[in-house]
């Protein structure tokens, strides 16, 4: 296929041209309570062609091989038409690469019968559904297998297979008019093995949902809080991570000034890394969708901004190194700047010491949706606990935290010595990115606004 792609783009009258062909197979199974709702697989394939000419940049997508020659012409024509009509585009220089990457899978999902996948999903569903107080479950198995072929006019030729699997959803507890739900997810990029023997995860989530029925709603106010790794990851991804994506801030002078490299926007505790090369993690890949090797990138060191995430276009625009973070949902999309795995570095103290350092406050656990508006954020926590004199006490529910990114970053006082990364990805930014892992340690934040009753 790589040889065929090279022939498809050879001879085009343009400054730069690339073509990406990929086959994407998606397998899903879903269960709601005692019912199997669906089980099936879908396979699609297609081509994305991108052209640069006279500073104009254009892309075309097609699904049929016989349409590629015309698509190449249209991409070149589109680039020519764009030249002089807007921002002049240039691509940062990269060394041509030739490589073939096959994932290290422990139990290739493609070789596991559908019946076994359904049986595993039923097992975890029933573990939760059979617990006292549980009224319903919604659980799904999802497998996405992408085989990508990339060729550029500069000489890059890459074939890479990327495969992720996950089981996730929610468990719902009910008593009278009170309903509480908790989310559960397991998964990764290293095959079916990561899904096996995870009974304890789903049992624990069912127990938490049941316990929430006896919890009191949190009282709104300003608290010192410790947030667990899941909530740390959500905060780092949503509130900070998107501002580290160069295309988000390039046309926003105010944010671009605030996010200038060398600016100190966090406390000395805050070191943030983007690393999609962590083996087996949901965010793993070796090359992005414009054929650039991914680089582990230090985004913040002891509160000081050190780097950001780039495509070749934005790296040229900012005059900064290419990082290999230009990713597409699939063959229906051109790639854009996206996070892979992003996390806050752990500290040296055990969690118990963080609680003692906080004294009185709240211990908040696991993200539950939310939103950002510029530099301000609001996130839900699935559950939490009162903390008095450094000791974890009664459970609380119906929790939202809110604040300003830059203020909150400076209020991070300590991080514990554990590190946990999410096992299931999912981030929307015009297109879905399932390889958006995040995480970190538990962290102590002073003066967090908490919404409640």
Number of C-alpha atoms within 10 A of each C-alpha: 11 17 9 9 20 19 11 17 21 13 9 15 13 17 15 19 24 26 28 26 25 22 17 20 17 17 19 20 21 23 20 18 20 13 11 15 13 12 16 10 13 10 12 14 19 19 27 25 26 25 29 25 24 17 19 23 26 21 22 22 22 18 16 10 13 9 12 22 12 12 20 25 18 18 24 28 19 20 24 20 15 20 18 13 10 9 12 14 21 19 17 18 13 14 9 16 17 12 11 11 15 11 18 14 16 13 13 14 21 14 8 11 9 16 10 10 21 19 11 15 21 20 14 20 29 15 16 28 24 13 14 12 18 22 19 19 24 20 25 24 23 19 22 20 19 21 17 21 22 26 30 24 19 15 13 20 23 23 21 22 18 22 28 28 26 24 25 22 21 21 28 22 26 18 13 6 5 10 15 21 24 23 21 20 21 20 26 26 29 24 22 22 17 19 20 10 10 13 14 11 15 25 19 14 20 28 18 20 25 25 17 24 20 14 16 14 17 21 14 14 13 15 17 20 29 31 24 27 29 23 26 26 28 26 23 20 24 19 26 19 24 20 21 24 22 24 20 13 17 16 10 10 10 10 15 16 12 15 21 15 15 13 14 20 21 23 20 16 21 23 21 26 22 28 22 27 17 14 14 21 26 31 30 25 28 18 24 23 26 25 28 22 19 21 18 17 20 17 23 25 21 16 21 21 22 20 24 28 30 27 28 23 21 24 21 17 19 13 10 15 20 25 22 28 29 27 23 19 18 24 24 18 17 22 21 24 25 27 28 32 27 28 29 28 21 22 19 11 13 13 19 13 15 21 24 15 14 25 16 18 24 27 25 28 21 21 23 18 12 16 13 17 9 11 14 15 18 20 23 22 22 24 27 27 22 18 22 16 13 18 16 18 14 12 22 24 22 19 22 22 21 19 18 17 21 17 16 20 21 18 18 21 20 25 29 24 17 17 18 17 20 24 26 25 22 12 17 11 11 9 16 14 20 17 28 24 29 34 25 29 26 30 28 25 21 19 17 21 18 23 19 15 11
